[in-house]
Every structure is written in structure tokens, then in C-alpha cells.
Amino acid sequence: MCGIFGIALSSDAALGAILRRALERLEYRGYDSAGIAVVSSGSLVVRKDVGKVADVARRHGFDSVRGRTGVAHTRWATHGKPSQANAHPHTDCAGRIAVVHNGIIENYEELKAELAAKGHVFTSETDTEVFAHLMEEYEREGLSPWDAFRKAVSRIRGAYALAVVDLGEPDKVFFARNLSPLIVGVGDGYNVVASDIPTILDHTKNALPLRDGEYGYISPAGVYIERDGVAVSISGRVQQVPWSAEQALRGGYPHFMLKEIHEQPEALSSTIAGLEPRRLAEAAEMLLNARRIYVLGAGTSYYAGLVFQLGLTSYKLLAYPIIASEYATYEGVFDSDDVAIAVSQSGETIDTIKAARAVKERGAKVIAITNVVASTLARESDYVLYTRAGPEIGVAATKTFTTQVALLTALHIAVGRALGIDVSAEESSLKRLPDVVRRAIELNEGSAKALAEDVASSKNAYYLSRGLGMPVALEGALKLKEIAYIHAEAYPAGESKHGPIALVEEKFPVVFVFSDPSAKEKLLNNVAEMRARDALLIGVVPKGDDLTKKLKYVFEVPNMDPMTNAASFVVPLQLLAYYTAVRLGRDPDKPRNLAKTVTVE
Ligand code: M6R
């Protein structure tokens, strides 16, 4: 859950400023501390501290550091609280080796004890520091820095993306990857490594995603990769990234989240334009031939998966939704005739990857729905369908949710078509979706801002719906909770009477999602129950519906079919959460305790 970066240039430059910019891009991955290490005129300059990148960089004068080779890190604490000592990079006793790391070295305690017995002195509580001392130990035994690095990699277990500089080989940045994402950016006369693609886009569009078990180094002249001691050819593995560097910037919006909400019409158009009917038909065939279908995902991606799972019931097909981190409970059930749909925007969420692996180990097939080309999930799955949302930097998922719903709707249509069902209405809804989402933003941004005043003064909120509206309610509640820090829960509206309603009193915000027309009548009874308790009644309703009279605040969205509605009815709820967070002075792009991609279990 940290961001790492490394660069090897052919001549001296203002490397500190380059590293700072890379960290600003990576900050969404963790932001409790930041640091850099630069090989500068034969010595190693390390600067690091607790705080956000901009503050640490200013306090420690990152921009004044010159050099040719360097690494950088932005941290989300796992082992050891946020402190200057625990911030990366970590160094060996002599201060000649600097290591940045994303992941967890599981056997660090045993390695630390072994190294301490040999006289190594540790200055942090982190698992990462052992790696610098391990390399130092092997260099003391006479190995070259590269050989020491390889040997150190062979000793560690767990999840890691590592980048290392060593004064002994000052032109190189060593790297290794297992389970944590790491991408090499191939430049002309320089090379970079980074935890994600947007960060390499400042330097090059040529991306080489590393695979688990690979390690090597970059130098200004090239890239070298090995696996199990054998050189790996990189020919054919370098891909042109279709995103521009500007796409990854805020583009004039105060926050990435707002920019990404507004990018939804375009993200949806790209996703829909990129749909490949043949591939959708093949995936649909896999599903129809399966004995059982599972839908795996975490957080927002799980909710997008629920839209598909609920949508399948209209074809009388039953799929099983599984929260990815809970896969172990179902492991014994997975069978070779089954197919799992694994939904993950990043394709790097460890829970989803592990769940998909468990499915595959039992001989079943995995269809990945992801936004990141060549991500771990994409590479390890039997079949991949890509959303084309572009990079999402805000920690809160917005455009990746709506594009996931669009792609899963397209898959739903393909399944229907294979079953000989008339899918023309759903098809035309999907075509209209980008425009409808644009309209949903235009119609509701002003009211979301106004309502945020009331919601900001509440401590709790309920989001109620039924049927295909439930994933929207779940996603709406998650947005409010994660960025505004207001306790928000979603319930099937009928279930609210089995306990949750006990909390409702005057002005308690209750948001009703009317995106599934089949649920309207019953949902109206639930509105009446909440009105009787003086709740603050809010609704996301089909535009022009008489429902507007029954609620205090309404967000209107042009109506389509209930699956596609899941992608458009969520938009006002994204805006409400965003403006409530801003009203409360929270930073919606960097909610506390969260990281964009969860890479540890
Ligand atoms: O990258 P993924 O889609 O696998 O991420 C899964 C969740 O961590 C993610 O959807 C999370 O719930 C959202 N960022 C919340 O807005």
C-alpha cells in the first residue's frame, strides 16, 4: 500500500525535483510519510520524514538535491507507526545502500535476528530495513552489489516491490517484484521503475509490467531482468500505454475525485466504444457453460459485481457473490466446472488476486474485469475484459465503478443474446449511458452541494433500496463513509425494520434509491415509515416521476433499465459525498487510513 519509484539517468540532473514529482503522483497509494535517496557525487543523500509529500519535500529541500540515480517512497504504514525513522528509504549500517519497498517481508523478524547477531544495527521498526542489511552482509562476504541484491531477494518471503540504490554500482537501480505491482518505464537514455503506470507516464509511454518472481536492474543504457537466476527476454513485453500524462493530472479541478466524477461520460464512451462483441460472446459462453458462477471483488468493485449478479436473475440464472477477502470459506466449494468473474479496477487488490488464484487452483476459470492492462489479475486470469476509464487517482472509486457497471451490463446483454432473449432495450440504454450520466451531473451537482450542508451536520445516514437499487445504495453509503467520515449504512429497505430503524429520529438522513422500478411500490411504504419518524427524506428518483413530491430532497436522473440505472443513479450520491467531505474540510482524494489499492491481506 505504498508507492515506490526509481530512476537511472545518464547525466546529473535535478533528481530531487524529479523524485518529488513522482511521489506527488504516487501519493494516493499512501501518505503518512515520504522520502528519497539519491546517489550524488559519490555519496548517498537520504531525506525523509512524516507528512504529506509536498510538506516533507519542502522541509527537507528535495528540489535542491542533484544526482543521476535515485529512489523514492510514499508510505502507508504496515509495520511501525508513521515516524521519521520508519519512513523509507531504509539504509544499511554504512549508509551506502538505500531501499524502498511496498509490501510485507513476512520473514523479517527471523532475518533481523540473524543480522543483529552479526552486528547489524537497526534504526527502524520496519520489515523493509532488513533488506538493506542483508545486502550489506552479502557485500561484506565479498559479493558484488548485484549479486548481493540477488541473494538478498532469494532470502525474503512475502509481498514486495523493491527498488534499491547502492553506491557500489551507482548507475543502477535494482528492483524485484512479488505480489506487489511494479512497472518498468523504458526510456531513451534513461529508465524508470514505479508502482503504477501514471507515474511512468511523466517519463515515457513504454511500459513493461513485471511479473511475480522477477528481479533485475535498470541503468541509463537498458533494462535487465532475471527469474530464478536465468535472464528473461523482454522482447515483445514492452507495451505502449494509451493514456496521456495530462489524463493523470487534475485538469483544473480542486480534487481528482471531482475531476473523475466529471470524466464519467467520457470514460463510459471509451469503455462502450472499446467493447468487443466477439470477446463478450466468448465470455458469455464460458458463463453459460459453467456449473456455478461466482462474482468476486472488494469494496466498490464488489458492488459493481453485485449489479451483474442481480442482473442475471432476470435470465433465471443464479450466481454467487463472494467478498474476495472471504474466499477461504468457499474454497472447498470451487470446482473445475465453475467460472468466477473477478472485478478489480486496479487488478492488484491482493484479496481479489488470492480469491481468483484459489478458484484457479481448483481448476475453475476466471474472467477478469479490470481497468489496468497487464495488471496481475489480468495476467493470471483465463479471460480479461477491460474497462477503459483511464487512470483513477482519487482513492474513492467513481468512474471505475460506472465503467465496471457498463462493461458488466454489456456482458449481461451478451449472455441474454446467447440465450435468445430480446436485449434491445438494454442495448439502447447502454448506448445512452454516457449522455445520461452527463445529464445526471448537470441536473444534480448544485443540489448535491446544497444538501451537503445538511448532511455534513449529521453523524449517521441510511441508504435504503431494493433489488438492483441495492448495489447503488451500498456504493452511495461507502462513498459518504470513506471520504466524509460520516457513519453511513446501506440496507435492503425491508430489512431496515428488523433493527436499523431504531436509530432513526428527527432529521436522520435516509437516502432512498429508486433505480429499480419493480421496487417502487414497496419502497414507498418504507419512505412512509421513515417520514413517520421525521427522518430527513432524500431520494434518487427517475426524472419526471411523481416521487419528487414524496421526499424532501430529490436527485433526478433520466430513467433507463435497472442495470444501466445502477451506473447513473449513483452519480448524485458520488457528488453528495464529495461536497459533504469538502464542506467538512476533509481531503476527498486522500481519506484517512485508506489507500487506493489494498496490496496486503
Ligand atoms: O482496485 P480494486 O477495484 O480491486 O479495489 C477494490 C476496493 O479496494 C475499492 O473498490 C475501494 O472500495 C474503493 N476505492 C472505495 O471507493
Boltz pocket constraint, residues with backbone or C-beta under 6 A from the ligand:
constraints:
  - pocket:
      binder: B
      contacts: [[A, 298], [A, 299], [A, 300], [A, 301], [A, 302], [A, 343], [A, 344], [A, 345], [A, 346], [A, 347], [A, 348], [A, 349], [A, 352], [A, 394], [A, 395], [A, 396], [A, 397], [A, 398], [A, 478], [A, 482], [A, 595], [A, 596], [A, 597], [A, 598]]
      max_distance: 6.0
